[in-house]
Each structure stands twice: as structure tokens, then as C-alpha cells.
Amino acid sequence: MKKPIKILAVSVLTMSVSLFVLSIGAQISGIYINTTPSLPVGFYKVVDEPIVSGAYVAFCPPQNEVFDMARDRSYINQGNCPGGYGLLLKRVFAQPGDTVFIDQAGIFVNGEHLPNSAQLTSDAEGQPLPQYRLKAVLDDSEYLLLSDLNPQSFDARYFGLIARVQVQQVVRPIFTWSR
């Protein structure tokens, strides 16, 4: 009876180590593995392209109370960004010059309502979520980053705009699939 348990334990350990090594190798080669519901699950490659509406980007969140809360509540992973935050992948929905309006009903860019952008007042655990409000034309260094797939994503509807300096790379999906 003990041999099957040892074999299972060794198999699980081997698989865990292999996945860890694979993820390190992927990051070194400029590939991100997304497992979150904010974007399609799969592999994303760093590309040398401009930040434009519709592009996917990897960014380090700015250090502030909202991202501290997100890290502490496990909305975002811990990582190597300042503040101990993990790098986030989101899609660009507004760029410099665009008019953005954010309230509880959702996000409007240049007068168009974005799907799945309504704010929730609390998370799945019943904890209150930030209620960010904005009405502005984005300046030369501001971007609106969010998920149009997941109405429960932690994104711009709760943390607002992201400065250009926070964006690390533009990434492009190379292999994705649905859950």
C-alpha cells in the first residue's frame, strides 16, 4: 500500500517541478502563461509593437492602497513588481486622447459602453470593492486596461487608469483556448 502513495507523491512533485521550470523558461523566452479568467487562457509572446487600443499588455501595478487590497485579497498574485505585486495582463480599451467615463453602470469610451464593464459593489466573499469614478480625456501617458471577457475581473473599473511607465510590454496571444 505504501508504494502507490510514494509513486503518487513523486509524480505530483515531479509534475510541479516541471511546470515551475517550464514557466521560468517561458518567461525568459518572452512568453507569458495566462491562467486567469481576465483574458483567454493560454500563451502570450512579448512583441515589439506600440500600445494601441485592442492590444494586450503586461504591466506592473502602481503601489497604492487599491493594489495592496487586491494583493491581500488574492485578486492579483504576489510577484516581483514594486509593492510585491505580480505582473498583470490586460487589454487596452482607451489610449491618449480618448474620452473615458467610469461609474457603477460601467465604462464608456468615446461614448460607447464597454461590455461586461459594470462595477460590482462587493466581491464573491461579500467584501466591498472600490467604486472608482472618472470623467476625463486621457493624457499622453494614460491607458484604460481591463477585461471584456470577465464581468468579475479586477481591472480599471476598480483601479482606474494606468500610466505608460507601468506598462512593461505589449504581448500577443500565440495559443489560447476557452475554459
C-alpha positions, 0 to 999 in steps of 0.5 A: 500500500505504501508504494502507490502513495510514494509513486503518487507523491513523486509524480505530483512533485515531479509534475510541479517541478516541471511546470515551475521550470517550464514557466521560468523558461517561458518567461525568459523566452518572452512568453507569458502563461495566462491562467486567469479568467481576465483574458483567454487562457493560454500563451502570450509572446512579448512583441515589439509593437506600440500600445494601441487600443485592442492590444494586450499588455503586461504591466506592473501595478502602481503601489497604492492602497487599491493594489495592496487590497487586491494583493491581500485579497488574492485578486492579483498574485504576489510577484516581483513588481514594486509593492510585491505585486505580480505582473498583470495582463490586460487589454487596452480599451482607451489610449491618449486622447480618448474620452473615458467615463467610469461609474457603477453602470460601467465604462464608456469610451468615446461614448460607447459602453464597454461590455461586461464593464459594470462595477460590482459593489462587493466581491464573491466573499461579500467584501466591498470593492472600490467604486472608482469614478472618472470623467476625463480625456486621457493624457499622453501617458494614460491607458484604460486596461481591463477585461471584456471577457470577465464581468468579475475581473479586477481591472480599471473599473476598480483601479482606474487608469494606468500610466505608460511607465507601468506598462512593461510590454505589449504581448500577443496571444500565440495559443489560447483556448476557452475554459 
